[in-house]
Amino acid sequence: MNQTALQDLLVRIKADAAAAIEASESIDGLRAAESKLTKGPLAEALKSIKQFSADERGSAGKAINETKNAVKSKFKAAQDALRSANIEGERKRAATFDPTMPPTVSQQGQIHPVTAMQREVERIFTGLGFAVVGGPEMETEYFNFEALNIPEMHPARDAQDTFWLTNGWLLRTHTSPCQVRAMLRWGAPLRVIAPGRCFRYEAIDASHENTFHQLEGLLIDKDISVAHLIAFMRLLLREVFQRDVKVRLRPGFFPFVEPGFELDMSCAICEGAGCPTCKKSGWVEILPCGMVHPNVLRHGKIDPRKYTGFAFGLGLTRLAMMKYGVADIRIMNSGDLRGLVSPARLSGARVS
Ligand code: PHE
């Protein structure tokens, strides 16, 4: 190697060092690049010293050393810069980190079985042209009872004892007050469902709760008959259970329907064999229903000579129990995580 070749080599080493520093994103990367240059071209340059004449060696050695030191200090500076950038980044992250925030890890869970059931029934009925409406949980005595043909001294009030508020209002015992509210608001013809929470003064057991969900349904139009009612109820249960469900119709008394029915379905917990949920009868009351009483239509300012209709009060909570196989109604308000992680895990669940 002659002087010029050595000069070229040293210039290239500096250029390579600059390029390697530019390209490295980590301290390890810088270290690797530096050691590659030192062991490769720099070592080669040092070795070449032997080839120079005695009086050339001094300046050649000096040039090589200079380059070596320059490369070394450039790499060191680059490492220092990266290190302080990392520290700064850490500090910034630490400053904005809020240890009181909930963790971002995704938690497996899902909506409450009753909500799932409600959405499903809403989907079915909106597909049939029904509107979803609401109503107050704190209701007046008028809409909860009187407008529904249950006057003050009527014994039907006993069956729906509830929580009374100091202002004379009450916690609604069913979603039926939404019927007359909807009639007054929209008139006939009418297709509405009204899901919501209801309350009763109950002795609590596997199938009774003081707080539960119902879903009211109301269809009013010309020439509506019991045949329409049965057809709609069958369709509802078939859609929910995705199979033909065995049902039976018994006469049922509710002052706001005439005729009134109790629609039972065979118990999905015990498949009809008899269990605590169905009180060992194999049947579960799921859908009280009937033809809207003319007095109720009148309270809703609808002419009973022109219009007829049917109404039903679906026990949403009970339906969710049937669908997901929950044996004890108390689970539904308990916040039991088995139900929120996967309704399937509620199957057969009881309060221990
Ligand atoms: N509201 C009644 C109850 O909760 C159920 C019902 C609704 C019955 C509509 C007939 C028609 O017991």
Residues whose N, C-alpha, C, O or C-beta is under 5 A from the ligand:
A	BS01	LIG	T173 H174 S176 F254 V257 P288 C289 G290 A311 F312 G313
